Amino acid sequence: MTGFRRRWLALPLLAVAAFGTVAATRAPAPVAAPRLPGTLPRFPDFGLLPAPEAFVPDRTFRLSQDYPKVLPPLEPALQRLLAIDYTRDWKAYAEATLAYVLAGNIENRDLQGTFFVEDNKVRPWYHVPWMHWADNGREGLHGLTPEGPIRVGSLGPQQKNIWQTYAVGFYNARGGHAIGRVWTDANRPDINALQRQGFPVGTVVAKILFTDAPVSEAPFLSNPIEWSAYIKKQFSFTPTGFPIAPRAVAPVRLIQIDIMVRDSRADATGGWVFGTFVYNGLQAKPRTPGQSFDNRWRNLMPVGLMWGQDPKVTSQLAGNPVPVKTLVNPDLKETVINSDPRLPPMHLGFGLRLNGPADNAISSCKSCHSVAEFPDISPVVPYAGSFDTRNLVCGGPEWMRWFRNEPVGQAFDAGARNFDNSLSLAMSVINFLDARSRADGGSNAVQYWQGRRQMTHGNQRGGGPDNSPCPPATGAIAAR
């Protein structure tokens, strides 16, 4: 769950056995109002799609932006989820969260029609605005934004080329209420909204990640869930967001789903529980009675769960960057990794903390999200722009700033505004100010807005530790 520059991060209950019939308990939350003909939404739906004369899709992405003005109550499905002890039954917690996310988003649809959240009849979901801007903006078919590269070997020794990842994230109604507090005024985002009051308990965030990596270089993507998306022809990064790199409509395959749950039982370690699922098409799961969705959605396997950073653990520093089997670090007490032998080999993250196959092998799910703040003073990984590079030692004090258990409501850097682990929401403000600065001709004004210099960092969401000072992992044990 890391990102290339903050601009690259967008940025994730069971009625029967996991991935059987998805529960259909309707949430007591507002339904998105239909748009009036001839009116424009407050925020653009997307930023990049071929001109209509060149390409006419059957359907385009619609930004869900009717954010609840009143905090919705905890629906029964959330109450059941928050009753599961994630430290004792982590898999039940993870699978219940995934079922909550899938419900209403995948039933009775072909694969291309899944996750148009405006069609969800079970519960509303909401997107973060202002992710459409510049070269890394939302594409218009499914609302995907670039996440970064998957470096050679990250998916296993058969991966010989660098590939891209794209993702779309969404928040449940309680999270949507918090987004609306930041964006009450579409022309003046409130950068203090989450500093005053963060996301409410019961917020659920999900992000679904796709890649253009072929099955030949990632066999676990066999029998894929594919979407068509308007993606870059090859991975690229432009620090200013311009010019726009060439794009084309191409197939992308589901590789990962990330989940986040605001859970008060995790307040001592930051307030959030993180989980990651990997797509494993090598399985052959039978359909369940009454199943109303494509069976391939049952191929998602939990990689693990984490609710803390284990800030004192500095063993197994570089993870498992070219995995042939999944290794685990027995020193970790706030991370649990799936021991199912069917799990594809995972590189995981720093010190073998939780991270997914599309993520950086020396970060972690919780680590990168902890730097969600405005301005974005620190990068998502330490080696991308530490203030103390001369003393940056893998696992040393400066490095371990990225692996603290920060108190709920505290920003990563002193003087910054906390965005409560929502990298995409922080990025939305940065994108808005970049666009406003360009429109107004205010050269560099945005970098000093509110008296703090905004940093510019290179992307490090995906792949291996190419520029990392960390040594290869030794002494870890295989997951069983």
Sine and cosine of phi, psi and omega as CSV:
sin_phi,cos_phi,sin_psi,cos_psi,sin_omega,cos_omega
0.00,0.00,0.80,0.60,0.02,-1.00
-0.91,-0.41,-0.10,-1.00,-0.05,-1.00
-0.52,-0.85,0.25,-0.97,-0.11,-0.99
-0.99,0.14,-0.86,0.51,0.33,-0.94
-0.83,-0.56,0.20,-0.98,0.02,-1.00
-0.84,0.55,-0.44,0.90,0.03,-1.00
-0.89,0.45,-0.38,0.93,-0.05,-1.00
-1.00,0.01,0.03,1.00,-0.09,-1.00
-0.95,-0.30,0.89,-0.45,0.04,-1.00
-0.95,0.31,0.00,0.00,0.00,0.00
0.00,0.00,0.00,0.00,0.00,0.00
0.00,0.00,0.00,0.00,0.00,0.00
0.00,0.00,0.40,-0.92,-0.12,-0.99
-0.95,0.31,0.78,-0.62,0.03,-1.00
-1.00,-0.02,-0.56,0.83,0.03,-1.00
-0.74,-0.67,-0.43,-0.90,0.03,-1.00
-0.86,0.50,0.42,-0.91,-0.08,-1.00
-0.80,0.60,0.75,-0.66,0.05,-1.00
0.90,0.45,0.44,0.90,0.23,-0.97
-1.00,0.08,-0.73,-0.69,0.06,-1.00
-0.96,0.27,0.87,-0.49,-0.05,-1.00
-0.95,0.32,0.72,-0.70,-0.02,-1.00
-0.86,0.51,0.57,-0.82,-0.07,-1.00
-0.83,-0.55,0.68,0.74,0.04,-1.00
-0.97,0.23,0.89,-0.46,-0.04,-1.00
-0.96,0.29,0.73,-0.69,-0.01,-1.00
-0.98,0.17,0.62,-0.78,0.06,-1.00
-0.99,0.16,0.88,0.48,-0.06,-1.00
-0.75,-0.66,0.35,-0.94,-0.09,-1.00
-0.91,0.42,0.55,-0.84,0.07,-1.00
-0.99,-0.11,0.63,-0.78,-0.04,-1.00
-0.85,0.52,0.74,-0.67,0.00,-1.00
-0.96,0.27,0.60,-0.80,0.05,-1.00
-0.91,0.41,0.55,-0.83,0.02,-1.00
-0.98,0.18,0.63,-0.77,0.00,-1.00
-0.96,0.27,0.68,-0.74,0.02,-1.00
-0.83,0.56,0.70,-0.71,0.07,-1.00
0.99,0.13,0.05,1.00,0.02,-1.00
-0.94,-0.33,0.53,-0.85,0.04,-1.00
-0.99,-0.11,0.56,-0.83,0.08,-1.00
-0.94,0.34,0.28,-0.96,0.02,-1.00
-0.88,0.48,-0.62,0.78,-0.05,-1.00
-0.86,-0.52,0.64,-0.77,0.03,-1.00
-0.87,0.50,0.56,-0.83,0.02,-1.00
-0.95,0.33,-0.67,0.74,-0.06,-1.00
-0.38,-0.92,0.12,-0.99,-0.06,-1.00
-0.88,-0.48,-0.35,0.94,-0.17,-0.99
-0.69,-0.73,0.85,-0.53,0.07,-1.00
-0.27,-0.96,0.54,-0.84,0.04,-1.00
-0.85,0.52,0.40,-0.92,0.03,-1.00
-0.87,0.49,0.56,-0.83,-0.05,-1.00
-0.83,0.56,-0.53,0.85,0.00,-1.00
-0.94,0.33,-0.28,0.96,0.00,-1.00
-0.98,-0.21,-0.38,0.92,-0.11,-0.99
-0.35,-0.94,0.82,-0.57,0.02,-1.00
-0.84,-0.54,0.98,-0.18,-0.01,-1.00
-0.97,0.26,0.36,-0.93,0.07,-1.00
-0.91,0.41,-0.50,0.87,-0.08,-1.00
-0.38,-0.93,0.49,-0.87,0.07,-1.00
-0.84,-0.55,0.29,-0.96,-0.02,-1.00
-0.93,0.37,0.64,-0.77,0.06,-1.00
-0.85,-0.53,0.85,-0.53,0.03,-1.00
-0.94,0.34,0.83,-0.55,0.06,-1.00
-0.99,0.12,0.95,-0.32,-0.20,-0.98
-0.69,-0.72,0.24,0.97,0.09,-1.00
-1.00,0.05,0.93,0.38,-0.14,-0.99
-0.89,0.46,0.69,-0.72,-0.02,-1.00
-0.87,0.50,0.76,-0.65,0.02,-1.00
-0.99,0.14,-0.38,0.93,0.05,-1.00
-0.90,-0.44,0.68,-0.74,-0.02,-1.00
-0.88,0.47,0.87,-0.49,0.02,-1.00
-0.93,0.37,0.48,-0.88,0.03,-1.00
-0.95,0.32,0.23,-0.97,0.09,-1.00
-0.95,0.32,0.93,-0.38,0.01,-1.00
-0.94,0.33,0.34,-0.94,-0.04,-1.00
-0.82,0.57,-0.62,0.78,0.00,-1.00
-0.88,0.47,-0.62,0.78,0.05,-1.00
-0.93,0.36,-0.63,0.78,0.04,-1.00
-0.87,0.49,-0.65,0.76,0.03,-1.00
-0.92,0.40,-0.66,0.75,0.03,-1.00
-0.87,0.49,-0.74,0.67,-0.06,-1.00
-0.96,0.29,-0.09,1.00,0.09,-1.00
-1.00,0.01,-0.19,0.98,0.00,-1.00
-0.99,0.16,0.75,-0.66,0.04,-1.00
-0.99,0.16,0.97,-0.23,-0.08,-1.00
-0.94,0.35,-0.33,0.94,0.04,-1.00
-0.98,0.20,-0.41,0.91,-0.02,-1.00
-0.98,-0.19,-0.55,0.83,-0.04,-1.00
-0.70,-0.71,0.92,0.39,-0.10,-1.00
-0.88,0.48,-0.60,0.80,-0.06,-1.00
-0.92,0.38,-0.64,0.77,0.04,-1.00
-0.89,0.46,-0.63,0.77,0.02,-1.00
-0.90,0.43,-0.73,0.68,-0.02,-1.00
-0.90,0.44,-0.71,0.70,-0.05,-1.00
-0.94,0.34,-0.56,0.83,0.08,-1.00
-0.91,0.41,-0.62,0.78,0.04,-1.00
-0.91,0.41,-0.70,0.72,0.01,-1.00
-0.89,0.46,-0.67,0.74,0.03,-1.00
-0.88,0.47,-0.61,0.79,0.07,-1.00
-0.87,0.49,-0.64,0.77,-0.01,-1.00
-0.95,0.32,-0.67,0.74,-0.07,-1.00
-0.95,0.30,-0.50,0.86,-0.12,-0.99
-0.84,0.55,0.84,-0.54,0.02,-1.00
1.00,0.09,-0.16,0.99,-0.03,-1.00
-0.97,-0.23,-0.22,0.98,-0.08,-1.00
-0.79,-0.62,-0.24,0.97,-0.11,-0.99
-0.95,0.30,0.59,-0.81,0.14,-0.99
0.81,0.59,0.63,0.77,0.01,-1.00
-0.63,-0.77,0.47,-0.88,0.20,-0.98
-0.97,0.24,0.19,-0.98,-0.13,-0.99
-0.87,0.48,-0.62,0.79,0.00,-1.00
-0.91,0.42,-0.37,0.93,-0.04,-1.00
-0.99,-0.10,0.09,1.00,-0.02,-1.00
-0.98,0.18,0.45,-0.89,0.08,-1.00
0.88,0.48,0.52,0.86,0.37,-0.93
-1.00,0.04,1.00,-0.09,-0.25,-0.97
-0.92,0.40,-0.30,0.95,0.04,-1.00
-0.93,0.38,-0.28,0.96,0.05,-1.00
-1.00,0.06,-0.12,0.99,-0.12,-0.99
-0.94,0.35,0.86,-0.51,0.01,-1.00
-0.99,-0.15,-0.01,1.00,-0.01,-1.00
-1.00,-0.04,-0.77,0.64,0.00,-1.00
-0.38,-0.93,0.46,-0.89,0.02,-1.00
-0.99,0.16,0.49,-0.87,0.11,-0.99
-0.75,-0.66,0.41,-0.91,-0.11,-0.99
-0.72,-0.70,0.56,-0.83,0.03,-1.00
-0.97,-0.24,0.38,-0.92,0.12,-0.99
-0.99,0.14,0.74,-0.68,0.02,-1.00
-0.97,0.23,0.09,-1.00,0.12,-0.99
0.87,0.49,0.51,0.86,0.18,-0.98
-0.98,-0.20,0.18,0.98,-0.02,-1.00
-1.00,0.01,-0.17,0.99,-0.27,-0.96
-0.98,0.20,0.68,-0.74,0.24,-0.97
0.93,0.36,-0.28,-0.96,-0.15,-0.99
-0.88,0.47,-0.51,0.86,-0.04,-1.00
-0.99,-0.16,0.38,0.92,-0.07,-1.00
-0.98,0.22,0.14,-0.99,0.01,-1.00
-0.88,0.48,0.70,-0.71,0.20,-0.98
-1.00,0.10,0.29,-0.96,-0.23,-0.97
-1.00,-0.09,-0.02,1.00,-0.01,-1.00
-1.00,0.07,-0.71,0.71,0.00,-1.00
-0.74,-0.68,0.10,0.99,0.02,-1.00
0.97,0.22,0.38,0.92,-0.04,-1.00
-0.98,0.20,0.61,-0.79,0.11,-0.99
-0.88,-0.48,0.51,-0.86,0.01,-1.00
-0.89,0.45,0.67,-0.74,0.03,-1.00
-0.96,-0.28,-0.49,0.87,-0.04,-1.00
0.69,-0.72,-0.11,-0.99,-0.06,-1.00
-1.00,0.02,0.43,-0.90,0.26,-0.97
-0.97,-0.26,0.95,-0.33,-0.14,-0.99
-0.96,0.30,0.39,-0.92,-0.06,-1.00
-0.80,0.60,0.76,-0.65,0.05,-1.00
1.00,0.01,-0.21,0.98,-0.06,-1.00
-0.90,0.44,-0.52,0.85,0.00,-1.00
-1.00,-0.05,0.06,1.00,-0.01,-1.00
0.80,-0.59,0.19,-0.98,-0.08,-1.00
-0.90,0.44,-0.31,0.95,0.00,-1.00
-0.98,0.18,-0.17,0.99,0.03,-1.00
-0.99,0.15,0.92,-0.40,-0.10,-0.99
-0.95,-0.32,-0.09,1.00,-0.07,-1.00
-0.72,-0.69,0.36,-0.93,0.11,-0.99
-0.99,0.16,0.73,-0.69,0.03,-1.00
-0.82,-0.58,0.17,-0.98,-0.06,-1.00
-0.96,-0.27,0.38,-0.93,0.20,-0.98
-0.81,-0.58,0.54,-0.84,0.05,-1.00
-0.72,-0.69,0.50,-0.86,-0.10,-1.00
-0.51,-0.86,0.36,-0.93,0.17,-0.99
-0.70,-0.72,0.72,-0.69,-0.01,-1.00
-0.90,-0.44,0.36,-0.93,-0.01,-1.00
-0.41,-0.91,0.40,-0.92,-0.12,-0.99
-0.85,-0.53,0.57,-0.82,0.09,-1.00
-0.95,0.30,-0.05,-1.00,-0.14,-0.99
-0.89,0.46,-0.60,0.80,0.01,-1.00
-0.92,0.39,-0.62,0.79,0.10,-1.00
-0.94,0.35,-0.60,0.80,0.04,-1.00
-0.87,0.48,-0.56,0.83,0.06,-1.00
-0.88,0.48,-0.65,0.76,0.01,-1.00
-0.93,0.36,-0.63,0.77,0.08,-1.00
-0.85,0.53,-0.69,0.73,0.00,-1.00
-0.89,0.45,-0.50,0.86,0.04,-1.00
-0.93,0.37,-0.57,0.82,0.07,-1.00
-0.94,0.34,-0.61,0.79,-0.13,-0.99
-0.92,-0.39,0.61,0.79,0.10,-1.00
-0.85,0.53,-0.69,0.73,0.07,-1.00
-0.96,-0.27,0.91,-0.42,-0.06,-1.00
-0.91,0.42,-0.26,0.97,-0.01,-1.00
-0.95,-0.32,0.07,1.00,-0.01,-1.00
-0.42,-0.91,0.99,0.14,-0.01,-1.00
-0.89,0.45,0.60,-0.80,-0.01,-1.00
-1.00,-0.02,0.99,-0.17,-0.06,-1.00
-0.96,0.26,-0.14,0.99,0.02,-1.00
-0.99,-0.17,-0.02,1.00,-0.12,-0.99
-0.87,0.50,-0.72,0.69,-0.02,-1.00
-0.99,0.14,-0.33,0.94,0.12,-0.99
-0.92,0.39,-0.64,0.77,0.02,-1.00
-0.95,0.32,-0.68,0.73,-0.04,-1.00
-0.45,-0.89,0.89,-0.46,-0.06,-1.00
-0.97,0.22,-0.22,-0.97,0.04,-1.00
-0.89,0.45,0.65,-0.76,-0.02,-1.00
-0.95,0.30,0.46,-0.89,0.12,-0.99
-0.82,0.57,0.68,-0.73,-0.06,-1.00
0.99,-0.11,-0.02,1.00,0.15,-0.99
-0.92,0.39,0.74,-0.67,0.09,-1.00
-0.85,-0.53,0.77,-0.64,0.02,-1.00
-0.86,-0.52,0.65,-0.76,0.08,-1.00
-0.71,-0.71,0.53,-0.85,0.09,-1.00
-0.68,-0.73,0.79,-0.62,0.03,-1.00
-0.96,-0.29,0.76,-0.64,-0.12,-0.99
-0.91,-0.42,0.70,-0.71,0.02,-1.00
-0.85,-0.53,0.39,-0.92,0.00,-1.00
-0.69,-0.73,0.43,-0.90,0.13,-0.99
-1.00,-0.05,0.12,0.99,0.06,-1.00
-0.87,0.48,0.71,-0.71,0.00,-1.00
-0.98,0.18,0.37,-0.93,0.02,-1.00
-0.87,0.50,-0.51,0.86,-0.01,-1.00
-0.88,0.47,-0.43,0.90,0.02,-1.00
-0.97,-0.25,-0.05,1.00,0.06,-1.00
-0.53,-0.85,0.98,0.19,-0.11,-0.99
-0.84,0.54,-0.45,0.90,-0.01,-1.00
-0.94,0.35,-0.15,0.99,0.09,-1.00
-1.00,0.06,0.14,0.99,0.05,-1.00
-0.83,0.56,0.41,-0.91,-0.02,-1.00
0.78,0.62,0.84,0.55,-0.28,-0.96
-0.98,0.20,0.36,-0.93,0.31,-0.95
-1.00,-0.03,0.92,-0.40,-0.09,-1.00
-0.90,-0.44,0.61,-0.79,0.19,-0.98
-0.86,-0.51,0.36,-0.93,0.25,-0.97
-1.00,-0.06,0.68,-0.74,-0.03,-1.00
-0.57,-0.82,0.43,-0.90,0.01,-1.00
-1.00,-0.07,1.00,-0.09,-0.18,-0.98
-0.88,-0.48,0.27,-0.96,0.07,-1.00
-0.91,0.42,0.53,-0.85,0.00,-1.00
-0.94,0.35,-0.44,0.90,0.13,-0.99
-0.42,-0.91,0.36,-0.93,-0.04,-1.00
-0.87,0.49,0.68,-0.73,0.04,-1.00
-0.42,-0.91,0.36,-0.93,0.06,-1.00
-0.62,-0.78,0.78,-0.62,0.08,-1.00
-0.88,-0.47,0.88,-0.47,-0.08,-1.00
-0.82,0.57,-0.54,0.84,-0.02,-1.00
-1.00,-0.02,-0.16,0.99,-0.07,-1.00
1.00,0.06,-0.02,1.00,0.01,-1.00
-0.64,-0.77,0.51,-0.86,0.03,1.00
-0.97,0.26,0.15,-0.99,0.04,-1.00
-0.98,0.21,0.82,-0.57,0.01,-1.00
-0.94,0.33,0.49,-0.87,0.03,-1.00
-0.85,0.52,0.63,-0.77,0.02,-1.00
-0.76,-0.65,0.28,-0.96,0.07,-1.00
-0.46,-0.89,0.42,-0.91,0.10,-0.99
-0.97,0.25,0.81,-0.58,-0.07,-1.00
-0.50,-0.86,0.36,-0.93,0.04,-1.00
-0.97,0.23,0.62,-0.78,0.14,-0.99
-0.77,-0.63,0.48,-0.88,-0.11,-0.99
-0.89,-0.46,0.66,-0.75,0.04,-1.00
-0.88,0.48,0.78,-0.63,0.04,-1.00
-0.87,-0.50,-0.47,0.88,-0.20,-0.98
-0.33,-0.94,0.54,-0.84,0.20,-0.98
-0.78,-0.63,0.80,-0.60,0.04,-1.00
-0.97,-0.23,0.59,-0.81,0.05,-1.00
-0.77,-0.64,0.52,-0.86,0.11,-0.99
-0.68,-0.74,0.67,-0.74,0.03,-1.00
-0.75,-0.66,0.81,-0.59,0.11,-0.99
-0.98,0.18,0.94,-0.35,-0.14,-0.99
-0.76,-0.65,0.87,-0.49,-0.08,-1.00
-0.89,0.46,-0.39,0.92,0.02,-1.00
-0.93,0.36,-0.24,0.97,0.04,-1.00
-0.98,-0.17,0.21,0.98,-0.06,-1.00
-0.85,0.52,-0.55,0.83,-0.03,-1.00
-0.92,0.40,-0.35,0.94,-0.01,-1.00
-0.88,-0.47,0.27,0.96,0.09,-1.00
0.84,-0.54,-0.27,0.96,0.15,-0.99
0.99,-0.14,-0.09,1.00,-0.05,-1.00
-0.83,-0.56,0.54,-0.84,0.16,-0.99
-0.93,-0.37,0.78,-0.63,-0.06,-1.00
-0.93,-0.38,0.59,-0.81,0.08,-1.00
-0.59,-0.81,0.36,-0.93,0.00,-1.00
-0.66,-0.75,0.67,-0.74,0.10,-1.00
-0.88,-0.47,0.57,-0.82,0.08,-1.00
-0.91,-0.42,0.57,-0.82,0.09,-1.00
-0.99,0.14,0.79,-0.61,0.01,-1.00
-0.79,-0.61,1.00,0.00,-0.03,-1.00
-0.98,0.22,-0.01,1.00,0.05,-1.00
-0.98,0.20,-0.16,0.99,0.06,-1.00
-0.98,0.22,0.30,-0.95,0.06,-1.00
-0.72,-0.70,0.94,0.35,-0.04,-1.00
-0.99,0.17,0.71,-0.71,0.04,-1.00
-0.96,0.27,0.40,-0.92,0.11,-0.99
-0.93,0.37,0.48,-0.88,0.04,-1.00
-0.98,-0.20,0.44,-0.90,0.00,-1.00
-0.84,0.54,0.73,-0.68,0.04,-1.00
0.98,0.17,0.09,1.00,-0.05,-1.00
-0.91,0.40,0.74,-0.67,-0.10,-1.00
-0.88,-0.47,0.33,0.94,-0.02,-1.00
-0.71,-0.70,0.29,-0.96,0.01,-1.00
-0.86,0.51,0.73,-0.68,-0.12,-0.99
-0.89,0.45,-0.34,0.94,-0.03,-1.00
-0.91,0.42,-0.38,0.92,0.06,-1.00
-0.91,0.42,-0.31,0.95,0.02,-1.00
-0.98,0.19,-0.06,1.00,0.00,-1.00
-1.00,0.10,0.03,1.00,0.06,-1.00
-0.97,0.25,0.78,-0.62,0.01,-1.00
-0.88,-0.47,0.69,-0.73,0.07,-1.00
-0.94,0.35,0.76,-0.65,0.11,-0.99
-0.99,0.14,-0.63,0.78,0.01,-1.00
0.20,-0.98,-0.16,-0.99,-0.03,-1.00
-0.61,-0.79,0.55,-0.83,0.12,-0.99
-0.59,-0.80,0.59,-0.81,0.01,-1.00
-0.77,-0.64,0.04,1.00,0.04,-1.00
-0.39,-0.92,0.17,-0.99,-0.11,-0.99
-0.99,-0.14,-0.12,0.99,-0.13,-0.99
0.73,0.68,0.88,0.47,-0.20,-0.98
-0.90,0.44,-0.30,0.95,0.00,-1.00
-1.00,-0.08,-0.06,1.00,-0.06,-1.00
-1.00,-0.01,0.88,-0.48,0.01,-1.00
-0.81,-0.58,0.42,0.91,0.07,-1.00
-1.00,-0.01,0.34,-0.94,0.02,-1.00
0.80,0.60,0.86,0.51,-0.27,-0.96
-0.92,0.39,-0.60,0.80,-0.15,-0.99
-0.98,-0.19,0.15,0.99,0.02,-1.00
0.94,0.34,-0.72,-0.70,-0.14,-0.99
-0.56,-0.83,0.93,0.37,-0.30,-0.95
-0.89,0.45,-0.48,0.88,0.07,-1.00
-0.84,-0.55,1.00,0.09,-0.22,-0.98
-0.97,0.23,0.74,-0.68,0.22,-0.98
-0.93,-0.38,-0.25,0.97,0.17,-0.99
-0.43,-0.90,0.36,-0.93,0.01,-1.00
-0.99,0.11,0.82,-0.58,0.05,-1.00
-0.97,-0.24,0.51,-0.86,0.05,-1.00
-0.81,-0.59,0.42,-0.91,0.02,-1.00
-0.96,-0.28,0.94,-0.33,-0.05,-1.00
-0.92,0.39,-0.19,0.98,0.01,-1.00
-0.98,0.22,-0.31,0.95,-0.06,-1.00
-0.98,0.21,0.76,-0.64,0.00,-1.00
-0.92,-0.40,-0.20,0.98,-0.03,-1.00
-0.91,-0.42,0.26,0.97,0.09,-1.00
-0.71,-0.71,0.64,-0.77,0.11,-0.99
-0.75,-0.67,0.69,-0.72,-0.04,-1.00
-0.90,-0.43,0.64,-0.77,-0.02,-1.00
-0.88,0.47,0.77,-0.64,0.01,-1.00
-0.99,-0.13,0.09,1.00,-0.01,-1.00
-0.88,0.48,0.83,-0.56,-0.02,-1.00
-0.90,0.44,-0.26,0.96,0.04,-1.00
-0.98,0.19,-0.19,0.98,0.00,-1.00
-0.90,0.44,0.79,-0.61,0.08,-1.00
-0.86,0.51,0.49,-0.87,0.03,-1.00
-0.83,0.56,0.81,-0.59,-0.05,-1.00
-0.91,-0.41,0.66,-0.75,0.07,-1.00
-0.98,0.19,-0.40,0.92,-0.04,-1.00
0.86,0.52,-0.45,-0.89,-0.13,-0.99
-0.79,-0.61,-0.36,-0.93,-0.05,-1.00
-0.86,0.51,0.80,-0.60,-0.03,-1.00
0.89,0.45,0.35,0.94,-0.04,-1.00
0.91,0.41,0.46,0.89,0.22,-0.98
-0.93,0.37,0.16,-0.99,-0.08,-1.00
-0.93,0.36,0.76,-0.65,0.22,-0.98
-0.38,-0.93,0.42,-0.91,-0.04,-1.00
-1.00,-0.04,0.06,-1.00,-0.06,-1.00
-0.90,0.43,-0.43,0.90,0.01,-1.00
-1.00,0.02,0.05,1.00,-0.14,-0.99
-0.98,-0.20,0.14,-0.99,-0.03,-1.00
-0.98,0.20,0.73,-0.68,-0.09,-1.00
-0.95,0.31,-0.13,0.99,0.05,-1.00
-0.85,-0.52,0.39,0.92,0.13,-0.99
-0.89,-0.45,-0.36,-0.93,0.14,-0.99
-0.34,-0.94,0.27,-0.96,0.01,-1.00
-0.81,0.59,-0.76,0.65,-0.08,-1.00
-0.97,0.25,-0.57,0.82,-0.07,-1.00
-0.87,0.49,-0.77,0.64,-0.08,-1.00
-0.93,0.37,-0.60,0.80,-0.01,-1.00
-0.94,0.33,-0.36,0.93,-0.03,-1.00
-0.92,0.40,-0.33,0.94,-0.03,-1.00
-1.00,-0.03,0.24,0.97,0.03,-1.00
-0.94,0.35,0.95,-0.31,-0.07,-1.00
-0.35,-0.94,0.23,-0.97,0.14,-0.99
-0.74,-0.67,0.75,-0.66,-0.11,0.99
-0.94,0.34,0.26,-0.97,-0.04,-1.00
-0.99,0.13,0.99,0.14,-0.10,-0.99
-0.95,0.32,-0.70,0.71,-0.05,-1.00
-0.96,-0.29,0.55,-0.83,0.05,-1.00
-0.97,0.24,0.08,-1.00,-0.06,-1.00
-0.98,0.19,-0.29,0.96,0.09,-1.00
-0.75,-0.66,0.53,-0.85,-0.15,-0.99
-0.89,0.45,-0.64,0.77,-0.11,-0.99
-0.97,0.25,-0.14,0.99,-0.01,-1.00
-0.98,0.18,-0.17,0.98,-0.01,-1.00
0.16,-0.99,0.71,0.71,0.00,-1.00
-0.91,0.41,0.50,-0.87,0.07,-1.00
-0.97,0.26,-0.25,0.97,-0.14,-0.99
-0.79,-0.61,0.82,0.57,-0.13,-0.99
-0.90,0.43,-0.46,0.89,0.00,-1.00
-0.91,0.41,-0.51,0.86,-0.01,-1.00
-0.95,-0.32,0.33,0.94,-0.02,-1.00
-0.98,0.18,0.98,-0.22,0.01,-1.00
-0.90,-0.43,0.72,-0.69,0.00,-1.00
-0.84,0.55,0.88,-0.48,-0.03,-1.00
1.00,0.08,0.00,1.00,0.02,-1.00
-0.99,0.17,0.03,-1.00,-0.08,-1.00
-0.84,0.54,-0.69,0.72,0.00,-1.00
-0.91,0.41,-0.68,0.73,0.03,-1.00
-0.87,0.50,-0.68,0.74,-0.11,-0.99
-0.97,0.25,-0.04,1.00,0.18,-0.98
-0.84,0.54,-0.49,0.87,-0.02,-1.00
-0.99,0.16,-0.02,1.00,-0.05,-1.00
-0.75,-0.66,0.68,0.74,0.08,-1.00
-1.00,-0.07,0.39,-0.92,0.21,-0.98
-0.99,-0.14,1.00,0.03,-0.08,-1.00
-0.96,0.27,0.58,-0.81,0.05,-1.00
-0.87,0.50,0.49,-0.87,0.06,-1.00
-0.83,0.56,0.77,-0.64,0.05,-1.00
1.00,-0.01,-0.06,1.00,-0.04,-1.00
-1.00,-0.10,0.76,-0.65,0.05,-1.00
-0.95,0.31,0.40,-0.92,-0.01,-1.00
-0.89,0.46,-0.65,0.76,-0.03,-1.00
-0.90,-0.43,0.60,-0.80,0.03,-1.00
-0.87,0.49,0.72,-0.69,0.04,-1.00
1.00,-0.02,-0.24,0.97,0.04,-1.00
-1.00,0.10,0.31,-0.95,0.09,-1.00
-1.00,-0.02,0.76,-0.65,0.00,-1.00
-0.95,0.30,0.71,-0.71,0.11,-0.99
-0.90,-0.44,0.39,0.92,0.21,-0.98
0.73,0.68,0.81,0.59,0.13,-0.99
0.94,0.34,0.15,0.99,0.03,-1.00
-0.98,-0.18,1.00,-0.04,0.03,-1.00
-0.89,0.46,-0.63,0.78,-0.04,-1.00
-0.92,0.38,-0.60,0.80,0.01,-1.00
-0.93,0.36,-0.64,0.77,0.11,-0.99
-0.89,0.45,-0.65,0.76,0.00,-1.00
-0.91,0.41,-0.53,0.85,0.00,-1.00
-0.88,0.47,-0.64,0.77,0.03,-1.00
-0.92,0.39,-0.68,0.73,0.01,-1.00
-0.89,0.46,-0.69,0.72,0.03,-1.00
-0.88,0.48,-0.69,0.72,0.01,-1.00
-0.85,0.52,-0.71,0.70,-0.04,-1.00
-0.94,0.34,-0.57,0.82,0.10,-1.00
-0.87,0.49,-0.73,0.68,-0.01,-1.00
-0.90,0.43,-0.69,0.73,0.01,-1.00
-0.90,0.44,-0.65,0.76,0.01,-1.00
-0.89,0.46,-0.66,0.75,0.04,-1.00
-0.91,0.41,-0.68,0.74,-0.03,-1.00
-0.92,0.39,-0.60,0.80,-0.06,-1.00
-1.00,0.02,-0.13,0.99,-0.03,-1.00
0.96,0.29,0.38,0.92,-0.03,-1.00
-1.00,0.03,0.98,0.22,-0.08,-1.00
-0.84,0.54,0.86,-0.52,0.04,-1.00
0.92,0.40,0.06,1.00,-0.02,-1.00
-0.89,0.45,-0.61,0.79,-0.04,-1.00
-0.90,0.44,-0.52,0.85,-0.03,-1.00
-0.92,0.39,-0.33,0.94,-0.02,-1.00
-0.88,-0.47,0.24,0.97,0.00,-1.00
-0.88,0.48,0.63,-0.77,-0.04,-1.00
0.87,0.50,0.34,0.94,0.15,-0.99
0.98,0.18,0.14,0.99,0.01,-1.00
-0.84,-0.54,0.69,-0.72,0.02,-1.00
-0.97,0.26,0.76,-0.64,0.05,-1.00
-1.00,0.04,0.77,-0.64,-0.03,-1.00
-0.99,0.11,0.31,-0.95,0.12,-0.99
-0.83,-0.56,0.82,-0.57,-0.11,-0.99
-0.81,-0.58,0.47,-0.88,0.13,-0.99
-0.99,0.16,0.46,-0.89,-0.06,-1.00
-0.96,0.28,0.66,-0.75,0.10,-1.00
-0.64,-0.77,0.61,0.80,0.02,-1.00
-0.91,0.42,-0.84,0.54,-0.29,-0.96
-1.00,-0.08,0.32,-0.95,0.33,-0.94
0.98,0.21,-0.48,-0.88,-0.24,-0.97
-1.00,-0.07,0.01,-1.00,-0.12,-0.99
-1.00,-0.03,0.83,0.56,-0.13,-0.99
-0.82,0.57,-0.66,0.75,-0.06,-1.00
-0.95,-0.31,0.29,0.96,-0.11,-0.99
-1.00,0.09,0.61,-0.79,0.11,-0.99
-0.99,0.15,0.06,1.00,-0.06,-1.00
-0.98,0.22,0.62,-0.78,0.07,-1.00
-0.98,0.19,0.24,-0.97,0.09,-1.00
-0.88,0.48,0.49,-0.87,0.01,-1.00
-0.95,0.33,0.66,-0.75,0.09,-1.00
-0.66,-0.75,0.47,-0.88,0.12,-0.99
0.99,0.14,0.03,1.00,0.05,-1.00
-0.97,0.25,0.22,-0.97,0.01,-1.00
-0.90,-0.43,0.47,-0.88,0.00,-1.00
-0.96,0.29,0.61,-0.79,0.07,-1.00
-0.94,0.35,0.71,-0.70,0.03,-1.00
-0.72,-0.69,0.00,0.00,0.00,0.00
